[in-house]
């Protein structure tokens, strides 16, 4: 009923001014990596889930991730098939430290701090979560059930970015540090560490970084780590003893899935008042930086398959999680597939789990909220500890009482959720009838720079305001509200790092307020964009209150059911050259002039199931790969039984790659050498202009 109501609310809502992706009707679903055809497409979640650590207990998989300064904290997801996940728990509701910084009080904050890089483990019938909290040391949470309740132990140890191993002999080890990697034995009752046991097990100079994940596999110790200098990459170190010596290999590098670095915020200091200079550096689209998959854990299925769940800096979404197959090679867990080790497919076959073909397709959260329940949905998190006396769920609405704040980033009781990509439209109904002088309430984006649209009350007058911190730009317009109600909207195009605010006085006709805004990723809060509901008072006192209702998140591009163009005839344009693919009569795949349109430049795909296709030219010939896949090895045959199968790699917006099911390399053509097409590309470059990424046009 809740989903039906939300969908009915969305039908017929259109964005004004023809902004790209205008909403014509409610989307069919939220983003899920599951393509419904036996394959999945990364990212697993098109929203933030950083520093993932994964655990299997029987046929169940659990994933823990960083939550920084937001609460509830230490998010935990559950899955039966490694592709479809559900939020089942947080380890705690609020930070329980006697420190005003955790509650945005006394001019103090913990943006970009708090909980990060957790480790989830299971031992002797209990679940364990380990994490550092800045300034408070190592924390441990223990529970008999993944849903909780969780018992909190402050271990008072200065250990961070750690992995924990419960060894066969009953000893418990923490592996931690950057450069100099250390091992420290922990007390079995989790009361602290045994400091005299600490020693360096991997010395500086071996190019090993941080973000450690330790495993014992067939008697061998394997340490998965990440390094970010000069680029993000993932390494494995192995030894016959926990204490070393270790040898190290890179197990994946440069896999960006064709995504470049995001715009990055540049500031001096930390959280700033309005008017403080902020700049955003535009990206070098050819650079990898940390957009490649790096920090994360590995896990096996009951039948012995291995998979990696690693994070990736993913534009203004923040850091999200990817799923990659592992191929063991000479005793090393290499990411990727035989023939193309170190790289990973964006689209691949789902893991062979017991629930592979039975698990319903779903996202990890219910994002829409009518506030009719007794508790908030699990997707919501507060920006720092809330003051529970100053908010409530009342008569089907969220009530936020205003408290003193100079700007959004200092507003207490701000309710947030992760932005969902690649594109989403957040709408909320605001009742401003009970605001008092100096009150501000509305819909914002918690990020640096921040922005918001909302209602400001001065005396008896109401003003609609749009504020953007990047340019310190404020746009005001007088507004008269029927019964105090106004609808506010944030339209985010997160793949292209831009957003815009809209408003409506009737809930149907939406108009823009303010310009397109640049979105960025930044290392101040260490989070991506976050739609936020807020209310505060700029006069330095408690004021009135705001009522929020019917929060909806529409995702125009979540439904990818037609992402492979079956039953269509199309040209294939190489993004690197802008030229169409040409099946020459001579028998090679080359390119031709941009306006060419004939049977040799027209193609169709034949469905082979599970995301696999055969490529056929409109003149009837089929594509096959001869030899090693070098330039000139893309050939044609009239015999469909000799045609090669390719895994279609979806990049959204009709962009794609073709991966050979035999060699796991990609089809491509150099934009500079003049050579014909080959099948020897390891993947896309960050800018998608190395010749391996295509666009189809019907």
Buried (B, 14 or more C-beta within 10 A) or exposed (E): EEEEBBBEBBEEBEBEEEBEBBBEEBBEBBBBBBBEBBBBBBBBBBBBBBBBBBBBEEEEBBBBBBBBBBBBBBBBBBBBBBBBBBBBBBBBBBBEBEBBBBBBBEEEBBBBBBBBBBBBBBBEEEBBBBBBBBEBBBBBBBBEEBEBEBEBBBBEBEBBBBBBBBEEEEBBBBBBBBBBBBBBBBEEEBEBBBEEBBEBBBEEEBBBBBBBBBBBBEEEBBBBBBBBEEBBBBBBBBBEEBBBEBEBBBBBBBBBBBBBBBBBBEBEEEBBEEEBEBEBEEBEEEBBBBBBBBBBBBBBBEEEBBBBBBBBBBBBBBBBBBBBBBBEBEEBBBBBBEEBBBBBBBBBBBBEBBBBEEBEEBBBBBBBBBBEEEEBBBBBBBBBBBBEEBBEBEEEBBBBBBBBBEBBBBBBBBBBBBBBBBBBBBBBBBBBBBBBBBBBBBBBBBBBBBBBBBBBBEEEEBBBBBBBBBEEEEBEEEBEBEEBBBBBBBBBBBBBBBBBBBBBBEBEEBEBBBBBBBBBBBEBBBBBBBBBBBBBBBEEEBBBBBBBBBBBBBBBBBBBEEBBBEEEBBBBBBBBBEBBBBBEEEEBBBBBEEEBEEEBBBBBBBBBEBBBBBBBBBBEBBBBBBEEBBBBBBBBBEEEEEBBBBBBBBBBEBBBBBBBBBBBBBBBBBBEEEBBBBBBBBBBBBBBBBBBBBBBEE
